[in-house]
Amino acid sequence: MIRLGVAGAMGRMGTAILRLASAQKKVFDVRLAMESERHTAVGRNVNSANPELASYNSMIVKSAPHAEWGEIDVLIDFTAPEATLEHAKLCAKHGAAMVIGTTGLKKEQIGSIRAAAKRVPIVMASNMSVGANLVFALAAEAARVLSDEYDIEIVEAHHRHKKDAPSGTAKTLAESIAGAKGWDLESCAVYGRLGISGERPVRQIGIHAVRAGEIIGEHTAYFSGPGETIEIKHHAASRDAFAQGALVAAQFAAKRNKNRKGKGLFNMQDVLGMTGKR
């Protein structure tokens, strides 16, 4: 039985994770539902704060300073960069594994995550779904096969509430393609275009963000060359795909933490057996 904590528990992803975890009681024992100190749910029962979580009728929403960190084996975190960094330090201090779905982390912040991963296993991924991680692999394979005559563009779309752009998934998709091509992404990436941008050069990856309505998540990689265009697309119809992937990642992290030899930073392709450890 995995003792589970969820940070950002009242958010859209947190709600989906808690709902799915409650249906897997033979695997997960949810011990912690956590929110930021100023969140209105802190101090209230989970089910009263969020009617979608009716099965949680005796659990109080807590903030990080009042959480019982020794009571969890793994924390799933879909919050914000600053909160995620603080939670990573606390997980490392108390020996809890971690699954991070937070996006928008800067290089130096990722460095702090790597430091925490020297003490406990951490799975960090821009997208937890099986399908999206398959798309990363397919796009990389297409990039290896197709010549530089094929222009590469990435378009992603999300709901109007998303705060970062482009999405972490779009960045990972671009990194997968650039890596397969042997290109430096910082040099070849173009984020949107405006005005007279001139003729499109070769060895460029265009990345474009759409923010509208309640779109859960769509990502398309276009490879357009002489007489044809190949599209590799992932469409998320429900947050359950991400939530279930996060729970699979939690099992992976908890198992590695149990044997005390599994510390390190991992991604979803490691979880799914598609790559080795980073």
SVG drawing of the C-alpha trace seen along z (x, -y; Angstrom):
<svg xmlns="http://www.w3.org/2000/svg" viewBox="-20 -44 44 48">
<polyline fill="none" stroke="black" stroke-width="0.4" points="0.0,0.0 1.4,-3.4 0.8,-6.3 0.0,-9.1 0.1,-12.9 -1.3,-15.3 -0.2,-19.0 -2.6,-21.3 -5.3,-18.9 -8.2,-21.3 -7.0,-22.2 -8.2,-20.5 -5.3,-18.0 -5.3,-17.4 -9.1,-16.7 -8.6,-14.2 -5.7,-12.4 -7.6,-12.2 -10.7,-10.9 -8.8,-8.2 -6.7,-7.3 -9.9,-6.7 -11.0,-4.1 -7.6,-2.2 -7.8,-1.6 -5.8,1.6 -2.8,-0.4 -3.2,-3.9 -3.8,-5.1 -4.3,-8.9 -2.8,-10.5 -2.4,-14.1 -4.4,-16.7 -2.4,-19.9 -3.0,-23.4 -1.2,-26.8 -1.5,-28.5 -4.0,-31.1 -6.3,-28.7 -9.8,-28.8 -9.9,-25.0 -7.1,-24.8 -8.6,-23.6 -11.7,-22.2 -12.8,-18.7 -11.8,-17.7 -15.4,-16.7 -16.9,-20.0 -14.2,-22.0 -14.7,-20.1 -18.0,-18.2 -16.4,-16.2 -14.4,-14.3 -17.3,-13.0 -15.4,-9.9 -13.0,-12.0 -15.2,-12.7 -12.7,-12.6 -9.6,-14.3 -8.6,-17.9 -6.9,-20.0 -3.5,-21.1 -0.8,-23.5 2.8,-22.5 4.0,-23.8 1.2,-21.8 1.5,-18.6 2.7,-15.4 5.5,-14.6 6.5,-11.4 3.1,-10.0 3.5,-9.8 5.6,-7.6 5.3,-9.8 3.9,-13.3 2.3,-14.1 2.8,-17.8 0.9,-19.9 1.3,-23.3 3.5,-26.3 7.4,-26.5 8.0,-28.2 5.7,-25.8 7.2,-22.8 10.7,-23.7 9.7,-24.0 7.9,-20.7 10.9,-19.0 13.1,-20.2 10.6,-18.9 10.3,-15.5 14.1,-15.2 14.3,-16.1 11.6,-13.6 12.5,-10.8 9.4,-10.9 9.5,-10.3 8.0,-12.8 6.1,-13.1 6.3,-16.5 3.9,-17.7 4.5,-21.4 5.5,-23.2 7.2,-26.6 10.3,-25.7 13.5,-27.6 16.9,-26.0 18.1,-27.1 14.9,-25.7 15.4,-22.4 18.9,-22.4 17.2,-22.6 15.0,-19.6 18.1,-17.7 19.7,-18.4 16.6,-17.0 16.8,-13.9 20.2,-13.1 18.3,-12.1 15.0,-10.7 13.6,-9.4 11.8,-12.1 9.8,-11.7 9.4,-14.9 7.6,-15.2 5.9,-17.9 3.2,-15.4 2.3,-12.3 0.0,-10.6 1.2,-7.4 0.0,-8.8 1.9,-12.0 5.1,-10.2 4.6,-8.0 4.2,-11.1 7.6,-12.4 9.2,-9.1 7.3,-9.2 8.2,-12.8 11.9,-12.1 11.8,-9.1 10.2,-11.3 12.9,-13.9 15.6,-11.3 14.1,-9.9 13.1,-13.1 15.6,-15.4 16.1,-19.1 13.8,-19.8 10.9,-19.1 10.0,-22.2 9.0,-21.6 6.3,-23.4 4.7,-22.7 1.2,-24.1 -0.2,-23.6 -3.6,-24.6 -4.8,-24.9 -7.5,-26.4 -7.6,-30.1 -6.5,-29.6 -3.1,-28.2 -0.4,-30.5 2.8,-29.5 3.4,-29.4 4.5,-27.5 3.4,-24.4 5.9,-22.1 4.7,-19.4 5.4,-21.6 8.9,-22.3 9.5,-18.5 8.2,-17.8 10.6,-20.4 13.5,-19.0 12.8,-15.5 12.8,-16.7 15.9,-18.9 17.8,-16.2 17.0,-13.7 18.2,-16.2 21.3,-17.1 20.2,-20.7 20.6,-23.3 17.0,-24.1 17.9,-27.6 19.4,-28.5 16.7,-27.0 13.5,-27.6 11.1,-30.5 8.2,-31.3 5.5,-32.7 6.1,-35.1 5.1,-38.7 5.5,-41.2 7.9,-40.7 9.8,-37.7 11.4,-36.9 11.5,-33.6 11.6,-30.6 15.1,-29.2 15.9,-25.5 16.8,-24.0 14.1,-26.0 11.4,-24.8 8.4,-27.0 6.5,-26.8 3.1,-28.4 0.6,-28.6 -3.2,-28.9 -5.1,-29.8 -8.9,-29.5 -11.9,-28.3 -11.6,-25.0 -9.3,-23.2 -7.6,-20.5 -4.6,-20.0 -3.7,-19.5 -0.2,-19.2 0.6,-18.8 4.0,-18.5 4.0,-19.3 6.7,-18.0 6.1,-19.6 8.2,-18.9 8.1,-18.4 4.6,-17.4 3.5,-16.2 2.9,-17.0 3.1,-14.6 1.2,-15.5 1.8,-13.8 -0.9,-14.8 -2.0,-14.2 -5.4,-15.3 -6.3,-15.0 -10.0,-14.4 -9.9,-14.2 -7.4,-15.1 -7.8,-11.5 -5.1,-10.5 -2.6,-12.8 -3.9,-11.9 -3.6,-8.1 -0.1,-8.6 0.8,-10.5 -0.4,-7.6 1.6,-5.1 4.6,-7.4 3.9,-7.4 4.1,-3.6 7.4,-3.7 8.8,-6.3 7.5,-4.6 9.0,-1.3 12.4,-2.8 12.3,-4.6 11.4,-1.5 14.6,0.3 16.6,-2.9 18.7,-2.5 16.5,-4.3 17.2,-7.9 17.6,-10.1 15.7,-12.2 13.5,-10.2 10.9,-11.1 7.8,-9.3 9.7,-7.5 11.8,-5.9 8.5,-5.0 7.2,-3.4 10.4,-1.5 11.2,-3.5 14.6,-5.0 17.3,-4.8 17.7,-7.1 18.8,-10.7"/>
</svg>
